[in-house]
Amino acid sequence: MEELKERIKSEGVIASQQVLKLDAILNHQVDPALTMDMGRAFASRFASEQVTKVVTVESSGIAVAFAVALELGVPMVFARRKKTLLADPDSYVERVPSFTKGIVTDLMLPKRFIKKEDRILLIDDIIANGDAARGLVKIIHSGEATLVGAGIVVEKCFQSGAQSLRDQGIRVESLVRIQSLGEDGVVFAD
């Protein structure tokens, strides 16, 4: 996605050689047109997989996952990171570290939203070490659903997250792959 690459170059902020802030287009501020383009791109890539649900983690993955689900005509479900008073006690729970937050959180997804017959597409905004994505994979497997693949908006190739999913035999489709971050700016792998 060339437009996404251009937006990353112009609006992304390199916080370190490991961290790229994309809060102007993915996190705090969401560009609806770009988000819908991302949704169409993922829907096209996974069109033959008979997806029945799109799953993500709150909160940064929700906008893109919603766009994908809308394009595929299926529900979107997200795992919460914080327990609330209304949290369903009958939930799958996986404890995962967060690379960007620097803390460990529990991913919680009510069991009633993952069925054995589901064919699930996992969507993530940025994959670094892949802990949240691997946590979601465990939740999907706990529900005995079929994981058809993972759609990643931004894959940081210099970190192990996406490769760890591929090593499990999971199909990973990334819209943008970043080779490095540094003084020369963002260097794309593609």
Secondary structure as GFF3:
##gff-version 3
##sequence-region A 1 190
A	DSSP	alpha_helix	2	11	.	.	.	ID=ss1
A	DSSP	beta_strand	13	14	.	.	.	ID=ss2
A	DSSP	beta_strand	20	21	.	.	.	ID=ss3
A	DSSP	alpha_helix	32	45	.	.	.	ID=ss4
A	DSSP	three_ten_helix	47	49	.	.	.	ID=ss5
A	DSSP	beta_strand	53	57	.	.	.	ID=ss6
A	DSSP	alpha_helix	62	72	.	.	.	ID=ss7
A	DSSP	beta_strand	76	79	.	.	.	ID=ss8
A	DSSP	beta_strand	91	98	.	.	.	ID=ss9
A	DSSP	beta_strand	103	110	.	.	.	ID=ss10
A	DSSP	three_ten_helix	111	113	.	.	.	ID=ss11
A	DSSP	beta_strand	119	127	.	.	.	ID=ss12
A	DSSP	alpha_helix	131	142	.	.	.	ID=ss13
A	DSSP	beta_strand	146	156	.	.	.	ID=ss14
A	DSSP	alpha_helix	161	167	.	.	.	ID=ss15
A	DSSP	beta_strand	172	182	.	.	.	ID=ss16
A	DSSP	beta_strand	185	188	.	.	.	ID=ss17
###
